[in-house]
Amino acid sequence: MKPLLSAFAGIALMFGAGMVRAGSEEDRLKLVKYYQTRYPDIKLSDYVLGALALDPDAKVQYLGIMEFPPYIGEIEKGEKLWKTPLKSGKTYADCLPNGGRKGRDFRRCPE
């Protein structure tokens, strides 16, 4: 009896899954509509701020910090390391396909 029920449930799931025809854009539009209805005072462009969009004081503080981000110094250090030649004379960019641009093949660079 159990195998028969399992087979019936599997067939029902296959047919049910085939009937669902929602696309990603349709889902996105439903979510946007839902949140615009729930939070009508928040502009769509502020959604990228997440919870900060709900608190005007926190949003102002965040935007103030981002005028001079605290991580800029670390990015500059990384850029210097990226451009500094290794013992072999190669740079980190030489170790990656396309100079590290849009590449995911992180081979080891010989010292």
PyMOL commands that set and color helices and strands:
alter all, ss='L'
color gray80, all
select helices_A, chain A and resi 2-19+24-38+44-54+56-67+72-83+92-95+97-100
alter helices_A, ss='H'
color red, helices_A
deselect
rebuild
show_as cartoon
